[in-house]
């Protein structure tokens, strides 16, 4: 080794520098001597130069201000020509004023507020862009541009160069109607709140007049004004409850809208009658406050349901929106995946996701199907083998003849199973609705009894007392109890990195049941660090040189693991052989890195000692990688396989002690599953290996039909999505596939399985708190109804009691502070 090379290696090993763009450590092999700015990859270098050249350096200050760290940039060489086609523009763009166009595309790589700032300033990079707005939650960019100055493909390429590759958004014809529905709901809340505030102000002098007297003309004015505003509140924002009650009567399915509408109707009619005759109580202050509070509770439920609907719409983003179609003349053209049909030939480069189910035309290849099958290792394929959409090509460029496209692919069918299972879930509010059915009957009977009894005692007040009973017994607090407790608990869990989509999950987790566990990525964490080696270590610099030219996670592991041996050597004539390894020349000498099969194919002799060592490592669950130099294998490296998460044993022990039945259901090989099951003390006969996504779904359904215990599925891949959706509670792990995250009831954004224990114990806390709130609500109604029956409900008392019940529920929902969930988790 020369003195210059030695000095360079020592400098790289002893100085870990940060990337000028993303802040990640720069690999030693990419550190440039005496350079002011260092970069971890070419993408970061490109973006850094664009930002500096376009006057967008403030991006780094914005990112620092929002407390976010950078991430390495992912760019592609996509040309996005399909964005300019009439088909694409017709589906995703629309004309804007002044001859402009407006389109929405979906971006990847959006992770913080600084990304929003940068995307919305893409006009600095591409003249002709009039405006850009980014929906951060959905990563949807709405772009307005001048077609005479630029094209949509040019804008997409600019965004791609900034680290935001794009694709066509999933069609959603109902988006505008959903936005209109949201606006209408918020307008109703605003109007109801304004009316309630004004009616309360009008009620104050009337209550004061009870003790100090009030002139007749002012009392009449205040009563009439209250009646007018009260009727508006009932007829406009409050009409949703009357519609719900009418629907309940028509379908003979009573729910909370029925007793609420009954109370509002009786109170409104009797209030107007008393206003006209100038005597009796009007109750409009209480009624308008009820309408406002009930609409707020309805909005909370509506927001939860909307998030669930959004999740289903995002399910179908597993496969790419575009693909490279090979024409009959051999020309490769990028087209929309929807335009592909059976018989088309597509080309997939290394690292790309397949858009179709089909037959491999290339001689060899390697595809990572972990997303769909759960198998932790790539599958080697040869000509004629079947490959599926959603699989990632981890070898060289391959060509595939399409057999199924779009909605006919296997992954699309899995997603339909997810959607079907999601739509069949029950709702926690059904319990309150069941109570409402009995509530209407009991209150109606009491009201009639009150009317009859007071007709004998004091006929002139009989109707007043019966109406007062119906009004003060309005189950406002009953309607608020469940959504408020669930929202409070979900918010606390979210702050701890556990994202719960709806209240059903929390209720079902309150009882010990059956927990089905995926292995790969769930109980284990994938890592390919070097754990053992054999043979000549001086070959390491050549290994780094060859593997740096490869595109595979094994190559990344070796380059990272041998960073200290990087001498800046270069490799030539590098060939990546799918599923087997890589071959190249370093300093004129052939170097092969890969499997034993690769060595045999290349006629590189492996000594018996190394062959035995490789077999032992494979039996232990490791990944043996051999290194051939010239005509002989000179070294071997063992990369660790999937490792059990450090917190898994203690969490499994706690769950077992609390009565949960545990089983592993994995698509991985039997020996890997048995090794993890044995380590976690999970019975082997309770676990399954090599199962398909369909079998996982079938196993969940078997458990559901076998008893009344809740069934919880914990997974992270597309192959888990249907099972996650069908289970009573589906929990998607940190780092899981998009489809699994959207199909699940719960998404864990923290690494490890410890958050699962917090979730389960938080479910018990929520159930106990909901029970307490429902008991408090029913207790209030019992007291208020008793007072009304005996004629002791004064309008001032009603004005205090009715909001007091709702305030009590709010206080009980929020009590315990943000640490309540945490205390339950570590109990």
Secondary structure, 3 states (H helix, E strand, C coil): CCHHHHHHHHHHHHCCCECCCCCCECCHHHCCCCCCCCCCCHHHHHHHHHHHHCCCCHHHHHHHHCCCCCCCCCCCCCCCHHHHCHHHHHHHEEEEHHHEEEEEEEECCCCCHHHHHHHCCHHHCCCCEEEEEEECCCCEEEEEECCCCCCHHHHHHHHHHCCCCEEECCCCCCHHHHHHHHHHHHHHHHHHHHHHHHHHHHHHHHHHHHHHCCCHHHHHHHHHHHHHHHHHHHHCCCHHHHHHHHHHHHHCCCCHHHHHHHHHHHHHHHHHHHHHHCCCCCCHHHHHHHHHHHHHHHHHHHHHHHHHHHHHHHHHHCCCCEEEEECCCCCEEEEEHHHCCCCCEEEECCCCECCCEEEECCCEEEEECHHHHCCCCCEEEECCCEECCCCEECCCCEEEEEEECHHHCHHHHHHHHHHHHHHCCCCCHHHHHHHHHHHHHHHHHHHHHHHHHHHHHCHHHHHHHHHHHHHHCCCHHHHHHHHHHHHHHHHHHHHCCEEECCHHHHHHCCCCCEEEECHHHHHEECCCCEEEEEECHHHHHHHHHHHCCCCCHHHHHHHHHCHHHCCCCCEEEEEEECCCEEEEEECCEEEEEECHHHHHHCCCECCHHHHHHHHHHHHCCCEEEEEEECCEEEEEEEECCCEECCCHHHHHHHHHHCCCEEEEECCCCHHHHHHHHHHCCCCHHHCECCCCHHHHHHHHHHHHHCCCCCEEEEECCHHHHHHHHHCCEEEECCCCCHHHHHHCCEEECCCCCHHHHHHHHHHHHHHHHHHHHHHHHHHHHHHHHHHHHCCCCCHHHHHHHHHHHHHHHHHHHHCCCCCHHHHHHCC
